[in-house]
């Protein structure tokens, strides 16, 4: 049995027959207008390339594509075979707040090569992979530079989490700087109040902290039972900071010298140690696995959550693919008569017989 995650969107299907009727009305009015100029059979002979049927064919294809697009938006799926009660299911997990550094230094290369992948892009890649490894945990997102802002409160909606994560830029925080302590403090206060969940903060930064004492805040988090794990992003040799992503212009100081930024592994390690967590290098191929293994050591708490639709049961990609195929076919077809039909006169034999 097929169900829909957004069944109210199916009301949009009413538009399909309405558009079909409007096209039929337009064809009728066009026919009446042509009749004012003479007999249709004579006028059609003056337009040998005009097809009598392709307009209807293309309109039908367009309406079919629209139908499948609406169905895709309604998100059809096959219900899971797992038993559920009141649309809720039991899960066991922890709460994790992701704190992402979005200061301008995160635009610098994550490697020794100035033209390499930026630290921010590397951070997004690592955190997206970390979210992919989560199953029943809850996750939240905080961005910080000179100030810290909550982008996503604690949730078990991983699709939204990755959407917000991919939308992160260095322009999100107007005040530049690197206030790691402020981000950790906001994370501490962003967990579910009075919950029994084991909590962890995953901080991803280049470790250049100029605003506050992040180590003290990490120690306070550990005292509150919150683990602080740190992923260091960047090169120890340093890299120039682009004025804007994708440009080859780099920041300079007041003396005209190129500003370089390097990963402060010592600071990052001290924060992780004070927070009873671990420090891993973002350049390591095992960075995500190391953090995931560390989080798995925390005790899981049982809780009730709304039953989500399994991605394996989603059918909207099929509807979207069918709509795409129909649109491609519609785009290939022309309103004029098909070339291989132009030389065929279906009435020639009949006309010859009449002459005989």
N, C-alpha and C positions, 0 to 999 in steps of 0.2 A: 504494500500500500504506500502511495506517495503522499507525503505531507509537505506543507510549506511553512518556512520560518517567518515569512512576511505575507500572509494570505490576503491582507487588505490591499496589497498592490495589484492583485488579480482583477480588481474593479477597473483597472486601466484597460483591460481587454475590450471594454465597451467602445473604446476609441476605434478599434479595428473595423467593425462593421460600419461605423459612422463614416470613416474615411472612405470605405468602399462605396457607400451610397453617394458620397459627395463626388467621387470620381465618375460614377455612373451618370449622375446628374450633369456633370461637366461634359461628358461625351454626348449626352442627349442634346444639350444646348448647342454644342459645336455642330452636331448633325443638322439641327434646325437652322442654324446660321448658314451652313453651306447650301441648304436647299433654296435659300433666297437667291443664290447665284445661278442655279440651274439644276439639272438632274444629277443625282449623285453618281450614277454609272458613268456619265460623261466626265464629271470632275475627277473621278478616281483614275480615269485613263490619262488625265493630264498630270497625275502624280504617281508615276510608275514605281518610285522607290518608297512611297508611303505604305506602311503596313497597316492592315485593318485589325490585326490581332496583337502586335507586339506591345502596344500600349497597355492592353489588358494583362498580358503576360508579365510585364515588368511591374505593374501595379500589384498584381497578385503576389509576386515574389517579395516586393517591399512590405506588403501587409503580413505575409508569413514571417519575414524576418523580425518585424515589429512584435509579432505575437510571441516569438521565442525569446526576444529581449525582455519583454515583460515577465515571462515565465522565469527567466534567469534571475531577474531582480527580486522575484518573490521567493527565491532560494528553495527549490524543491529538494527534498531529501527522503530517504527511506528510514523510518524510525529504527533505532537500535533494538536488537533482540534482548539487550540486558534489561532485567526488571527494574522498575523505578516506581516511586510512590510520590504522588503530588508533584510530579516534575522535579523531584529532588533526588540526589544520589549522595552516598557517603564517600568522602574523600579524606585523604591523610596528606598533610603537607606542612610547609613552613611559610613564613612571610619574608620576602626579600625586597629591599629597596635598592634600586640601581641609581647611583649618583654619577652623572656624566659631566666631565669638564668641557665647557664650551668656550673657554677663553681663546683669544686670538692665537696663542701659541699652539693650539690644537690644529691650526691650519698648516703647520710645518710638517715636513715629511716624517713619517714614522721610522724611516731608515736613514742611513748615512747619505743616500742619494737625494739631493734637493728636489728632484722631480718625482720622487716616490709617492706612494699612497699616503695621503694625509693622516695624521694621528686620529682625527675625528672619524674618518671613514673606516680606519682600522678598528676604532672603538665600537662603531656601529656593528661591524661585521662580527666581532667577538661577542657582543651582548646579544645579538640576534641568534647566534648559535647557542648561547647559554639559555635563552628563552626556549629554544627548540628542545632542549633537554629537560625542561620542566614539564611536569604532568599535572600534579594536583597542588602545586605550590601557588601562593599568591605573590604578585609582583607589582611594584610601583616604580615610578620614574621621576627623578629630580635632575634638573640641569643647573649648573652654577658657573659663574665667572667671578665678578666682584660681589655679586649677590647670588642667592639661591632661590629657585622657583620650582614648585611642584608641577610637573607636566601631567602626571597620571597618578591618581590615588591608588591605594592597594586594591588589586582586582585579580580575578582568575581568568580574565579575558585576554588571552595571549595575542589574538589578532589585533586588538586595539593597542596592546603594548608595543608590538612591532611596528604598527602604523605610526604611533607617536615617536618611537625611536628613530625611524627612517626620516622623520620630518625635522630632526634636530639640526640646527645651524648655529654658527657663532654669533649670529645677529639676534638671537632670542633674548639675550641678557644685555640690556643697555649699558650697564656698569661693567667696565672691563677690570680685570684683575684675576686673582685665583684665591677665593675664600673657601678652602676645603673645610675648615671648621664650621662655617655657616651651613654648608651642605650636609655635613654629618649631623649637626644639631637639628636641622629640619627633618632629616630622615628619622632621627630618634622619635620625633613627635608625630611622624606620619603613619606609624603602625596602628593597627586596630587597637583602640583603647581597651584596657582590662581584659585582653584576650590571653589564652594559654598557649598561643603559637610560639614556637621557637623563632627567633628573629635574626636576620643577618643583613648587613649592608655591604654591597659590592661597589667599591669606589674605583672608577677608571679615570686616570689623570696622568699628566706628565710630571707630577710631583713638585712643580714650581709653585710654592705657596708663599704669598707675600702679605696676606691680609690678617691672619689670626694664628693661634696655636692649635693646629689640627690634632696634634698628639694628645693634648689634654682632653679634647672632646671625644676622641677615640677611646681614651681610658674611661671616660664617664659612660660611654656606650657599653663597654665591657662590664663595668660595674652594674649596669642595668640588665645584664644578660643578653646583650646584643653583640653578635660577632661582627667584626669589621675586616673584610677581605679587600685587598688592593691589587689592581692590575695596572702596571706601569706601562705607559705608551710613549714611545720616542726613542731617540738614539742618544747614547752617552756622549758621542762626539759633538752632537748639536747640529742644528739645521736652521737656515734662514726662515723667517716668517713671511709668507706671501701677503701682499697688501689685500688681495682678494683671491678667493679660491679660483684656480684655473689660470691665473696670470703669472707672468714671470717677473713681476715687480715685487721687490722685497722691502720690508720695513727698515728704516734707518734711524739712528739716534740723532741728537741735535748736532753732532759733529760730522754727520754724513756717513758714519760707519754702519755697516750692515749689522742688524740685530740678529743674534743667534740664540736659540733656545735648546737646552739639552734636558734629557730625562734625569730627574733627581731621584735616583734609586734609593739613596740613603734615607731621604725624607719619607718616601713611599713605604719603605720597609719599617721605619719607626712607627708610622701610623698603624700599619697592620699588626705589629708586635704589641702596641698599646691596646689595640682592639681585640686581642686574643684571636687574631685571624692569621691568614697567610698572605705573603706577597708573591705574585707571579709576574713574569715579564710578558708583555703583550706580544713580543716578537716570537715567543715560544709557540711551537705547533701544539703543545700540550696545555696551553694556557686555559682553554675552556674546560678541558677534562679535569685539570687540577682544581679549579674553582668548583666545578660540579661535584667532585669527590669530597671536597671539604664541606660543601653544603649538605651532602648526603649523610654526614656524620651527625647532623642535628636531628634530634628526636622529632618525629612527625606527630602532628596533632590531628585528631579526627574531627571533621566538621561536615555540615550539610551544605550542599551547593546545588544550584539549578542545573539540571541535566543539560549539557551542551550537545549540539549536533556534531557527531564525529565527522572529521573531514573525509573519511573513507565513504560516508553515506551521502555526501553532497552530490546532487545531480545538476546543479546550475552550470558547471563547466560544459556539460553535454549540450544543454539548451543554448549556451553562448556559442559553442562551436557550430551548431546547426545554423544559428542566425548568421554567423560569419560566412559560412559556406554559401548560404542563400544570397547574401549581399555581394559576394564575389561574383556569383553567377549573374546577378542583376546588373552589376557593373560592366560585365563583359558584353551583355546583350545590348543591341541598339534599338532605338525606336523605329528605324527604317527597316525595310524588308530585308530578310537575310539574303546574303549574296548568292547562295546556292539555290534560292527560290526565285530570283529575279528573272531568270530566263525561262521559267516554267509558266505556261499559260494553261490553267486548268480548264479553260473554256474553248480552246482551239478545236478540239475534236468535235465538240457539239456544234460549233459554228460551221465547220466544214461539212458536217452531215446535213445541216440546214440548206447549205448552198447546193448540195447534190439533189 
